Amino acid sequence: MYENILTEVDGGVGIVTLNRPERHNAFDDAMIGELADALRQMAEDSAVRLVVISSTGKSFCAGADLNWMQRAATYSLEENQRDAGALAEMLLRVSECPKPVLARVQGPAYGGGVGLVAASDMAVATFDTRFALTEVKLGLIPAVISPHVIAAIGERYARRYMLTAEAFSAAEAYRIGLIHEMAPDMQGLDEAIGEWVDTLLKNGPQALAECKALIRSVAGRPLGPKVVDYTVERIAHVRVSPEGQEGLSAFLQKRKPNWVA
């Protein structure tokens, strides 16, 4: 179905794999469009409980493809806005997917690749992975990915790594919050993803979606009456929902809820 990515659904896990290893899985307009479409389908598929974003080859994602950049150099302002808008839409589909999105990072991630990691809910990378926000070296700025990167690592670290364009290690990515775990090798990477998958599949699907929406709504807002009222309304709504009732009943009856196999 796709030329630049692979997709499959296995045991409730939707897997989206960047598959341009010869180009280090660099983004171009075609890949971005395919990713956006695949993520839309995963979000709408009731058989998918969570999504794993992976890649083939030596690199997770090398940022923007050189040929795409050469084409974009001739674009008008309107064409550039449309082009950037497609990337923004794809990253929003990652960030706002109602299912948890896990990034399995097995090699270097630069530019837009860092944005893809940052937009995911959880990320694990191998020890030897390198990251970089290299846009200013080209006289550009990491505009479209910036909301996701700043949300992940904070303004202070964003100032350093966006302005210097220096590469940093997986250990540094872990320290500043871009990734949540490090793995020594590919086997360890898959084991970490497997542990997250097993844990997430024990949780209510609607509760996970509601929790993601809650985080987006509350993050960065000052604590006050509006935030308090919102949180009170959300928990009351969830408690009386079918899934909330099933979860509470299962807990009190000391049995598995109906979403656990």
N, C-alpha and C positions, 0 to 999 in steps of 0.2 A: 504493500500500500504506500509506503514511504520510501524515498530514495536516500535520505540522509540520517534517518533514525530507525531503530528497531523497537517494537512494542510487543508486550505479551502480558497476560494476566494469569497468575498462578497462585492458587490458594488464598485468594483475597488480596494479593499483592500485584499492583500494576507496575510494570517495569518499563521505563522509557530509557533507551540507550542511544547516546550520541554515537553515530557510526560513520565517521569520516576520519579514520585513523591516519590516512595518508596526508590529511590536512590538519592533523593534531586536533580534530574535532572543533575547528574554528567556526564561528558563526558566519553565515551569510543569510541573505533574505529568504532563501528556500528552506534552510534548516530552521530558522526562526519561525517561519510559517508552519512547518510540520510539527515543531514542538508545541506551538500554541494549540494546534488542532488536536494533537494527542492528549494534551493536558485537559482540554475541554471534554474529550471523550472519557477520560479517566474520571473526571469529576462527576460526570453524569451517569456512569456505569455503576449500578447498585452492587455488582459483583466485586468491585474494587473497594477495599477498605483503607488502603494506604498506597502511596506511590514512591517508588525508588527511582532516582535519576542516576544513571551510570554512564559509562562510556567504554569504548574499545580502544586498544592501542596504548601508547606510552603516555598520552596526555589526556587529562580530563577535558579541558577546553582552553585553547590558546587565544581566546578573545575573538577579534574580528578577522575574517579571512582576507588575505591580501588582495585577491581578485575583486572581492566585494568592495574593499576600500578604494580600489582604483576606479571602479564604476561610480562609487559615491562621490568621488572627487569632482565629477562632472555634473552632479545633480544641482538643480536649482534649490532655492530656499524651501519651496513648497515640497519638492521631492525629498529633501533631507528630513523635513518634518514628518512626512508620511513614513519614511524609512525608520526613523527613530521611534515613531509611534508604534510600529509593529513590534520592536524589541520591548518597549514599555509594556505593551499588552501581554506579551508572552511571560514576562517576569511577574506581572500581576496575577496571571493564571497560576503561577507557581505559588506565590505568596498567599493568594486568596482561595486556593483550592480548599474545598471543605474537608478533604482528607489530609492526614499528615503526609508531608513530602520529605523524604530522606535523600540527602546527597551522598553518593558513594564516590569519593574522590581518590582516584588511583594514580594521579600524576599531575603535572603542572596545571595551574588554573590562572589565567591572566585576563585582565580587563573584564569583558563580559562574562567570562568564566567565573570570576570572583563574584560578580553580581548574581549568577545562577546559584552559587553556593549560599550566598547571603540571603537570597529570597526563600530558600528551603527552610523548613522548620528545624531540621537537625542535620548535622553533617559530620562525617568521619573521613579522615584522610590518612594515607600512609605516611610514615615518618619522613620519607624523602621527598614529599610533595613540596613544591615551591609555589608561592602566590605573588602576584604583582598587579598593581593598578598603574599601567604604563601610559595612559592616554596623554599626559602632558609632555612626554618625550616626543610625541608626534604633533605637538601644538594643539591638541584637543583636550577635552575634559570628560570625566566619567559621569556625565550628567544623568543619563537615564538610569544607571545602576545606583546612583548615589543614595536615594532614599533607603534602599535595601541594605547597602553597605554600612551607612551611618547607623541604621537601626541595629545592625549586628555588632559593630565594633565601637560605636560611639563617635562623637564629633572629634574628640582629641586625637584618637588614633587615625581617624580618617584624614585629619589635617596632615599628619606625618606621611602616611603612605600614598595619599592622593597627590601631595605636593612633591615628594621626592621621587616617586615612581620606582623606588627600590624594591627588590625582591625580598620576600621574607619566608621563613621556614614554617613547616607545619607546627612546630613547637610554639612559635610566635603566634601563629593563627589560633592555636588553642588558648594561649595566654590572653589574647585580646578578645576572644569570644566568637571568632569567625567559624571555627569548628568546635565540636563538643568532645570528640575523642580522637586519639591517634592510634594507628595500628602498625605493627612492625612490618607487615608484608600483606600480600593479597589474601592469604588465608585468614589472617587476623582481621582484615577489612570485611570480608564476608561474614566472619563470626560476629563482629560488632553489629553489622546490619541485621543478621539473623536474630540476635538478642533483642534489638529494638522491635523488629517485626513481631516476634513472639509476645513481647510486652504490649504492644499497641493493639494486637488482635484480641486481647483480653478486655479491652475498653469499649464502652458503648459507642457505636458509629456516630449517632446523632450528638452524643455528648462531646465527642472529639470535634465535630463541626462547630458546635455551640462554643466550645472552649476556644477554638481559633478565633471565632468572631468576637468573643469576650476580650481576648488579648488585644486584638486590633482596636477595639472601641475604648479600652481603658488605658493602654500604654501611652505615656507622655501627657496624660491629662491630669491636672491638679485635683487632689481629693477635695470634693465638695458635694453639695446636695445633688447636683445632676448626676455625678458618677455614682454616688450612693444609691440614688433612686434607680439608676439603670441596672446596677448589680442586683438589687432587691427584686426588680421585675424579672430579670433573666433567671435567677434561681427559682423563683415561684413558677415561672413558665415551664422550666425543665422538670421540676418536681412532679407536676401534674401531667407531663407528657407520657405517652405509652412506654417509651424506653425508660424514663425515670421511674415509673411505677414498677416496671419489670425488674429494674436493677435493685430497687429497695426491697421488693418482695423476695428476690433471690438471696439477697444478703440476710434478711431476717429468717428465711427458711433454710439457710445454709446449703444452698444449691448453686449451680452455675447459672448465670443469666442466659437467655436464649441466643445471644450473639456469640457465645463461646462454644466452639465445637467440642 
